[in-house]
């Protein structure tokens, strides 16, 4: 039995008609004779959607009870028992009522697919998990019900259901989406034209990415190499030179002209060792392209134009941005350059932009760092051609012209070819050129002609001098080239090591980033830092980058030991001996970075232990003083009441009992704060978030203070807040009690609430002595009391507990100065979403959240 197929109708916004489209598809399947059932569809009271359910076989829903209310969910077992060919399941991101078979509806759908049942479902773009933050920033509403993007991406078919913002708002105004009492709130909040336009663009871009994945897969399966200009992809060719930033910014401006364009910066590194590219400049350019929304790629290739075009073809690029050559004019004799070659070989479907910059024609700097023995096949072939073939062609040219230029000029022409052979191919092609040139001069130009003998002693000397000069010039040119390569190599090494040491000393490099730097610097496939505890212990990876890193040093192409129990293992190619010096520096730094990371972890653990010790010390002090004081009072009152030799009056007895009750209350309050602080320290506070009005909680929090000590100002028009009522009550109670404690006699504390955006603020204002700015954060630390001279009982935990509870509810608690003197505590809470769609206790209305008590936008 195979897996079923999933088809998803993706809505650009609520109300665009995705459920209607799904039901229409169900009717089409039934008309074709398919066994199609409705697993779960919610019509939300929309008449046209409800009519579409007629004629479709509906599986009865499962009845569930939660918190005293009745709900219905899809009965997965019933659908599986029916064994339909197709099931229609609405609202893929829906959260099931506690007690259901699965927590999320997409998990129910996954069970149906595994059973071989095809599923047609729906989801809105705002419910995709990766877009939660984006949607919240646009609409001001946080979607609590989400579905992982991968679940939707795995669908066999995705069909976008879209509608213009104006048409959708007309549907809303006509009552086709919500009831009339909700229309005004919806149109003025969630369904504003700007919100709908942004959601529409998000949906189009997401579906475009999904279509692009399919296109890449199709091109790969069918071996298609030509460019399909379905979407603008701009490849920026980087050399590591100073012009890279200009190219990236220019590509970004080109991409901005077309929506959905993509920037891919690529650096081509040769596979024969270190390059002269600045690692610092490449790091800056990588950061720049990522900040502009592009991606950075590191590609290995000896032939830069071929590698660049291959990369562009592999990503289906439509444009390439290159910089004008930095070579000087005379250097063009060595070839047309990367830009000209790419433009010539790009083909008709790939546009090439050559961008000017400040470094044009100023020289390329030092050449690529390669020794003469590793010039590369193209250079060696060119050197042998110039050194051996061109002298023959020159000889033919000189023997077929009527003018006699003289033996001296002939020698100079052959000497020029020898020098050119040395520049291109090194010493051996130059020596071969000198030998061939000498033979040709002797045979064709020195009398007697066409014989290898020389009659004139002067000519013998001239030819010998030519050979000697040719060999000497070739040796000098080759030596100069070697020295130039060595200088470039030393510069590259020093720059790499300087950048590496500086970044490590500044603490800017993580182990993974350092291994990435090793991989890019030496053009390797993968790099792994291995370690073990002893000589016979197995190796383990402390960190790795790249595909298929090795688990043992002996399996790597390059193994760099670090001490007795650590090694850097690289795969991809064998490094020359001169590269191992730099690799050794990288290996040593990798060990330092790993040790530093572990020391940082150990320091953090030590800090936590020290904090725990401090808290334990403070707790002992609290037990020894603050807890013993009420205990002593209770003990004295109880002992007095039990005394047989004193006849207490009713008034005295009542006073002693009141003292016992007051001491017990103080003990209960202190122990409660200690337990709360312990829960916060251990991370065991789990808030039970639900939507509630502030006027239901704040009055209950004032029970611990005198009635005439607080002025309450909580408007009824405030939206509900998403909080844990119990934690909120404790938070407000602690803050208010602290304010009352420090207020001046006769001054009442003001508790006021207001609404701003998607947040509700509760301000507790007192007219006490206030707190200096430098102490405002310190008063929230455990066991801290401002001035260390508290009025009344307490161990300095009230505000610490209050802030911990506020943060546990996704809120905040901060201190401000009260104008005119005093301290204001600002408690910021998250306003509840106004549509019941995203509550656990919801009524199955999963459309966008509408604030019915909308505040200022």
N, C-alpha and C positions, 0 to 999 in steps of 0.2 A: 504494500500500500504506500503510494507516494505522498509527498507533502502537498497540502492544498495551496492554492494561489491566492495572494492578497492583492486586492484592488482598493485604493484609497482615493476618496474625493477630498482634496485639500482646499479648505475655504480661506480666501484672502481676508475675510472678516466675518463675524457672526451675521447671519441673516442673508448671505448671498445665495443660498439655495442648495447647499451641499447635501442635506438630508433629502430634499426633493429630488435631486439628481440621482441619489442612491436608490430611492424607491422607484424612480423611472427605470433604472437599470434592472431592478428586480422584476418589474412588469415585463420588460423585454425578454428576460430569461424565462419567465413563466410561459410567455407566448411561444417561445421556441421549444417548450416541452421540458424544461429543466425543473428539477425538484428543488425549489427555492423556498426558504422559510425566513420569517422575521425573528431573529434572535432577540434583538432589543432595538426599538426605535422610540424616541421621545419627540412628540410633535409640538410640545410647548404651547398647546392651545391654538396653534395656527391652523385655520380651517383648511387651506389648500393642502398642507402637509398631511393633515388628518384624513382627507379624502383619498390621498394616494395609498393609504394603508388598506383600503377596501380592495378585496380580491386577492390579498396576499395571506398566506397561511402564517399565523403568528403563534410562536411557542409560548405557553403561559409563563409568566414571570415567577420568580421565587420571592416569597414574602419574608421580610426580615424586620426585626424590632431592634431599635437602638435608642437608648435614653428615653424610653417611654413613647417613642414615635414609631409609626409603621412606614416601611420603605419597601420598594420592589427593585430587584436586580435581575439581570439575565440569568436564567437557570442553565448553567453550562452542562450539567448532567442530562437535562431533558433534551438539549440540542444534540448532544452526542448520541443519546438513545434514538433520536429520530433519524440519524444518519442522512441528512440532506446533502445534496450536491453543492448547494450554495446557501450561505447564511448571511443575512443583512444585520450588521451590528453597528449601531450608531455610537458616536462620541468615544473614540479610541482612547482619549486621555482621561476618561472618567475614573474617579476614585470610588471603589466599591465600599459599601457600608461594612463596618467591622462585623466579622462573622461570616463574610462571604468566602467563597472557595479561594479566590485570589484577591490581593490587595488592589490591583489595577485591572481595568478592563482589557488593556492590551495583552495582559497575561492570559486572560480568558480566551482572547482571539488566538494566541499562540497555541493553546491546547487544541482548538478547533483545527488549526492548520496542520498540526502534527497528526491529527486523526484523518487527514486527507480531505477535509472539507474546505472548499473555496469560500473566502470571506470578502464581502464588500463592506467597507467601513468609511467613516468620516473623521476629520480632525481639522481644527482651525490652526492657522499659522502661528497664532500667539501661544499655542499650547506646546510647541516644540521646545524641548528642554534648553537647547543652546541659545534660544532667542529670548529667554526669560528676562534677562537684564535689559536687553534692547527694548522689548515691549514695555517694560516698566518705565524706562526713561522717556518713552514717547507718550504713553497714555497715563502714567501715574498710577497704574494698577498692576499689582504683582499677581501673576498667575500661579496659583498653588497647584493646580492640576496640570501636570505636564507628562509628555511621553518622550522617551529617549529618541533622539534623531535617528539612531541606527535602526530602530524598529520601523520607522517610516521609510527610510532609505532601502530597506530590504524588500519593500513591496514590489510585486511584479509589475504593477501599473500604478502611476500616480497621475490623477487628472485634476488640474487646477480649476476651481470654480470661482469666478471673478465677477465683479460688477463695479462700475464707476462709483465714486463716493456720492455724486449727486443722485444717481439712480437709487442707491441704497438708502440714502436719507429720505427720498420720496417714499420708498417702501415702508420705512419706519413711520413717517408722518401719516401714511394711509392706514396704519394699524395692522400691517401684514406681518410684523415681527414681534412686537410687544403689545401688552394691553395699553389702553389709552392713558392710564394714570402713570405709566412709566415712560411714555414717549418723550415728554419735555426733558426729563432728567437725562435720558439717554442721548438725545440730540445735543444737549448742551455740555455733555461730559465725554463719554467714551466715543460717541459717534460724531465727533467734530470732523470737518472735512480734512484738516491736517492729519489727524490720527488715522483716518481711513486711507488717505493717500500713502502715508508711511507704511501701514500694514500691507497695503497692496504691493508696494515696491519690495518689501521683505519677501512676500510670497513669490513674486516673479523671480527675484534673484535666487531664492532657495531652489525653486523648481528648475531654473536655468543651470544651477550647479549639478543637480541630479541628472539633467539631460546631458550635461557635459561629461559626467562619469560614464554614462552609457555610450556616448559617442567615442570616448577614448577606448573603452572596451571593444566596441565594434571595429574600430580602426585597427586595434591590435590583433583581433581574431582574424581579420581579413587581410592583414599585411599591407594596409594602405599607408603610403608614405607621403603622398602629396598633401598640401595644406588645404583644409576645408575652412573657409573663412566664416565659420558660424559665430565666432566671438573674437574680439580683438585681444590678442596676447602679444605683449611687447617684451622682447628679450633685450636686455642691456648687456653688452659685452664689456667686461672690466679687465683691466690689465694690472690693477694695483697701483696705478699711477695717480697723479693729482687730479686728472680730468674726470675721475670716476664719479665724484659728487655732482659735477655739472651734467653728466650723462643721465644719472638717476633722476635728477630734478626735471630734466627735459622730458624724459620718458613719462614721469608723473604728470606733466602738463599735457602730453599727448593722450595719456590714458583718461584724463579728466574730461576730455572732449567727447568721449563715448561712454555711456553708462555700462557698467559691468566689465570694463577692460581690466586686464590683469598684467602686472609687472613681474618679470622674472629676471633677476640679475644673476649673471653667471661669470665665474672666474675660471679660465682654462689654465690648469697647471700641467707642466710637462712631467713625464714619468721618470725623469733621470736625476732627481735629487732636488736640492734647495733651489729656489728662484730668487731673483733680485726684487720681487714685489715686496712692498713694505707690509709686514703683518699688522702694524698699527693702523695704516691707512685702510687695509682691507677690513679690519674690525670696525672702523668708523663707517665705511661704506655699507657693511652688513647692517649696522644699526640704522642707518639712514633709510635704506630700502625697506626694512621691516617697519619703521615708523610711518612710511608712506603707504603701507598696506601691501607691499610686495613680498617676494620670497628671494632668498639668497641661495645659490647653488654652486657647488665646487665640483668641477669636472676635470678628469685626467685626459690629456691628449697631447701627443707630440706635434701634430699638425693643427695649429690653432684654428685656421679657417674651416677645416673639415670637422673638427670637434664642435665648433660653434654652430655650424649648419646642421650637424647631426642632432645636437641638443634642441635647436629650434624646430626641426622636423619632428622630434620625439614628443614635444609638448604642443604640437599643432600651432606654432606661433604664426602670426600674420605680419609682424614688423620686427626689425632688428635696429637697435640704436647703437652706433659705434662713434668713437671720437676720431677726429682727424689725426693723421699719423704725427707722432712726435719726432719722426726721423728727419734728419737733415737731407738736403737735396741730393748730395752725392751718394747717400745710403740707398737710394732707389735702384742703383745698379745691381744690388743684391736681390732684387725682386720687387714686385708691385706693391707689396704690403698686405696686411690683413684686410683692411677696409675694401680695397679694390678687388681683392680675390673673393671676398664674401659677396660683394655686389655683383660680380661677374657670374658666380656660381649659384646665386640664390634662387633663380628661376622666376617665372612670372607671378607667382602667388605670394611671394615674400618680399615686402618692401624693406629697403635698407636706408636708414637715415644716417648721414655722416654729419656729426655735430662739431662745430668749431669750438675751440677753448683756448685758454691762455698759454698752454704749453705746446701749441702747434709749432712744428719745425724747430723746436729748441733742443732737440736731441733726445734720444731714448734713455740716456744715462748709461749705466754700465750694462753690458750684455747679459744674457742669461747665463747663469753660473754653471758651466760645464767644462770639464777638462778636455784637452784635445783628443783624448782617446774615446770620448763620448760625444762627438760632434753631431751624431745622427746620420742616418743613411743618406738623406738628401744632400747634406753638405759634403759628405765624403764622395758621393758620386759626382757632384759638381766639381769638386777639386780634381778628381782624376780626369774628368772630361776636359777641363781647362788645361790641365798639365800635360796631357798626352794627345788628345784629339785636336785641340786648337792649334798646337804647333804644326801639325801635319797640314791643316787647312791653311795656316799662314804661309807655310812653305809653298803650297800650290799657288796661292795668290801671288806671292813674290816672284815665282818662276814664270808666271804667265803675263806679267806686265812688262812693257817694253823698257820703261825707265829703270836704270840701275841705281838703287838708293845707296849702295855701298855696304861693305861688310860691317862697318861699325854700326850703321843704322839698323841693319838686319839683326845684329846682336842685341841692340836695345829693345827691338820689338819682341824678340824671344824672351828677353829678360823680364819684360812686363808680364808676359804670360806666366812665367815662373813665380813672380810675386803674387799674381792673382791666385794661382794654385795654392800658394802657402796661406793666403788669407782665407780661402774657402775650405780647403781640406787638410791643412796642417803640413807637417814636415815631409811625410813620405810622398804625397803627390808632387810637392815642390821638387824633391830630389829626382823623382822620375822625369819631371818636366825639364830639369837642368840637363839630365843625361840625354833625353830625346832631342832637345834643342841643340846640344853640342854635336850629336851625330848628324842632324839635318844641316847644320851650318857647315860641317866638314864636307858632307857629300854633295850638297847643292850649291854652296856659295864660296867655298875656298878652293882655289886652283890646286891641282887639277880637278875639274868638276866630275861628278858622278864616280868618284873613287874615294876610298877612305884614307887616302894619303894626302899629305900637305907638302907642297914643294917649297913654299916660302916660309922660312923660319918665323917671320913676323906674324904670319897667320896662325902658326902653331901657338905662339905666345898669346895671340888674341883669343883663340878658342879656349886655351887653358885658363886665361884670365876670366873669360866669360863663365866657364864652368865654376871656377872658384868664387866669382862674385855671385853667381846664381845660388850656389850652395850657401854662401855666407848670408845673402839677403834672405833666403828662405829660412835659414836658422834663426836670424834675428827677428823676422816677422813672426815665426812660430813661437819664439821665446816671448816676444811682446804680447802675443795673443794669450799665451799661458799666464803671463804675469797679470794681464788684464782680467782674465777669468779668476785668478786667485784673489786679486783685489776685490772683484765683485763678490766673490764667495765670502771673503772676510767681512765685507760690508754687510752682506745679507746675514751672516752669522751674528755679527755684533748687534745688528738692529733687532734680530729675532730674540737674542738673549737679553738685550736691554729692555725690550718690551715685556718679555716674559718675567724678568726679575722685578721690574717696576710694578706690574699688575699683581704679582704674587705678594710682594711686600705691602702693597696697598690693600690687600685682602679682596681684590676685585675678581679673582679667578676661582671658580669652583672646580672640583676635580673633573666633572664632566666637560666643562668648558676647556680645561687644559688638555684633556684627551682629544677633544675636537681640534684644538690647535695643532697637536702632534699629527693627527690624521691629515689635516690640510697641508701642513708644512712639508711632510714627506710623501704626500700623494699616496696614502695607504688606503686599503679597503676597510680595515677595522683595527682598533687599538684597545688593548685590555691591560689593566693594572692588576697583577696577580700577587697573592700573598699566601703564606702558610705559617703555621705555628712552630713547626719543627722540620728537621730534615726528612723524616719519614711520613709527615702529615700530608694529606692531599692539598692541592692548590685550590684556592677559591678566588673569585673575581671580586675585587674591591670597587671596580668601576670599569665601564666599557662603553665604546661608541662604535657605530658601524654594524653592518650585517655579519652574523656568524662569528663573533669573537671566539678565540680559542680559550680552552680551560687549562692548558698546560704550556709552559714555555717551549718545550721541545716540538710542539705542533705549529709554532709560529714561523714565519719567514725571517723575522728579525727578533732576537731575544736580547734584551738589555738588563742584566742583573742589577738589583739595587740592594746592596747588603746581602745577607745570607738567606733571608726569607721573603724577598719581594723581587718582582721582575716586571718589566714592561714588555709586552708581547704584541708585535705588529704583523699583520698579514697583508699581502698584496704583491710584494716584490722583495728582492734582496737589496739591501742598501749597500752602497760603496763604503769603503773604510772611512773616507773623509767625512761622511755624514754622521758617523757614529759618535763623534765628539759632541755635536750639537744634540743628538739624541740622548747622550748621557746626561747633559744638562737638563733636558726635559724630564728624564727619568728621576733625577734627584729632586727637581721641583715637584713632581707628582707625589713623591713620598712626603715632601714637606707639606703640601696641600692636604694630603690625607691625614697626616698627623695633626695639622691645625684644625681640620674639621672635627676630628675626634676630641681634641682638647677643648674646642668650643662646646661640644656636646657634654664633655665631662664638667666643664665650668658651669654650664647651665644646670646640670644635675646637682652640682655642689651648691649653686645658688638656691635651687629649690629646697635642698636639704637645710641650708642655712635659714631660709625663710620658715621652714617647718620648725626648726629649733627655736627661732625667735618667737613663733606663735606659741610653741609649747611653753617657753619661758613666760610669755605674757599670760598664758592661760593659768600657769601655776600661780602667778602673782594675783590674777583675778580670783582664783579659788581661795588663795590665802587671805585676801582682803575683801574684795567686793562681794563674794559669796558668803563669807563668814559673818559679815555685818548683819544682813537680814536674819541669818541663822541664829546669831546671838540674841537678836531682838525677839525672835520667836521663842527661843529657849527660855529667855527671862520671863516672858509673858506666861508661858505654859507653867513654868515652875511657880510663878506667883499664884496662878489660879489653883494649882494643886496644893498650895500651902494650907495646912490645917489650923495654923495659929493666927491667921488673919481673917477677919470677917469682912469680905469685900462687899461694898455697896453695889447696887445694880449699875450705877454710873461707872464705877471703877471697873466692874467686870466687863461692861460693854467697851470701855476704852482699851482694856487688855486684849479682848477679842478682835477689836479693830486693828490693834497693832499686829496681832498674829496674821490677820487677813492681809494687811498691807505688806508685811514681810514675805508672806507666801506669794503675793502678786509680784513683788520685786524679784524673788527667786525664779518664778516662772518666766518672767520676762528675760532675765539674764540667761537662764538655761536655754530658752528658746533661741536667743541670738547666738549663743555658743553653738548650738546644734545647726542652725542655719549657716553659720560661718563654716562649720565643718563640711556641710554638704557642698557649699560653694568651692571650698578648697579641693575637695575630692572630685568635683565635676559630676555629682550625682543629682543635681537639680534638673528635673525634666518638666518643664512647664506644660500644662494642658491648655493650649490656646483655644479660646472661643470668643465669640463676639458678644460684647456686653456694653451697656451704657455706664458712663462714669458716675451718674447720680445713683446707681445701685451699689457702688462699692465705696466711694469716698465717705459718705456719712457713716458707714460701718467702721471705717478706719479711725474715726474720731472718738471712739468709745474710751480710749485711755487718757484723754485730756479733759479738763473742766469744760462744761458746756459753754460758758461765756468767754472762753479764751480763743475762739476761732471764728472768723467770718468766712462763710462759704459762698462762692460765686461760680456756679457751674451751670451755664446756659442749657436749656432743654434742646436747643437747636444743634448741639454738637453731634457729630457722627459717632457711631459706636466704635469701640476700640477692640483690637484683636490682642487679648491678654489672657493670662491666667488670673482669674479673680482673686484667688487666695494669695498669690505672690504680690499682686497689685495692692491688696489691702495691707499686707505687711510692709510693703515699700512706703506707701503713703503714711501709715501709722508711725513708722520709725522717723520719717522726715518731719512730720508734724510734731511729734513728741520732742524731737531735738529743737525745733524752732520755738516751741512753747517754753522749753527749759531755759533758753538763752534770751528770751524776750524781756524787755524792761517791764517792771510792774505796771499794771494798768493798760499795757499795749496788747492788742489782740493780733493774732496771726491771721493773715489773709491767705485763703486757699482759692485760687482762681484758675479756670480752665479756658482754653481758646483753641481754635482750629486754624492751621496754616498748611495749605497744600494737602499732602497725604499724611500729615502728622498732627497729633493732638498734644498740646503742652499743658501740663499742670504746674502752676507756680505756687510755691509756698513761701510767703514773704513775712519776714520778722523784722522788728525794729531793735534788735539787740546790738551788741558791740561790733558785730561784723567779723570778718576774717581777712587778713592781709592777702594780697594776690599770691605771694610765694607759698602760702599755706593752704590755698584752696584745693589743691589736689591731695595734699597730705592728710586732710581731715577724712578722706575716704579710705585710708589705709586701716587695716585691722588693728585694734587696741591703741588707736590714736585719739586723744582728746585735746582739743585746742587749748593751749596754755597749761595743759596737764593739771587743771584745777576745775574739775567738773562740779556742776551744781546738781546735787542729788546723786542717785546711784547710777552705776553704769560702768561698763568695761571698755567703752570705746568701739563697740561693734555695730551700733545702730546704722550709721551711714554706710559703712562697708557692706553690710548685708543689703541695705536698700539699693546701692549701686549694683551689686551682684545680681539681685533679683531683676532689676530693670534691664540689665544687659542680657539676662537669660530670656527675656521676653522680646528681644530685638529692639530694646529701647535704650535710653541714656539718661543719666542723672548728672547734672553739673551745678556748680555754685557760681552765683553772680552777686555783685554788690547791689544792695537796695538803695535807690536814689534817696538821699537824705539820711542815710545811715542804716546799717543792718545787713542781713544776708538773705538772698533769694535763692531757693533751690528750684531748679527747672527740671522737671521730669518729662521727657519726650517719649511718646508712645505712638505706635503705628495705628493709623485709622483703619477700621475694618472695611473690606470691600463691600460695596453697597448692594451688589446683586448676590443672592443666596447661592449662586452657582458654584462657588468654590468652597463652601463650607462642608465639613464632614456631615453635618446634619442637614444637608441641602435637599431641595425638592426636585432634583434632576434637571433643573434649568441650567444648562452648561454654557449659555451664551455669555457675552462679556459682562464684566462687573460694572454695575451702574450705581453710582452714589445717589441714594434717595435723599440724603441729608447733605447736599453738596455745600462745601464751603467755598471760599474764594480760590480761584484758579491762578 
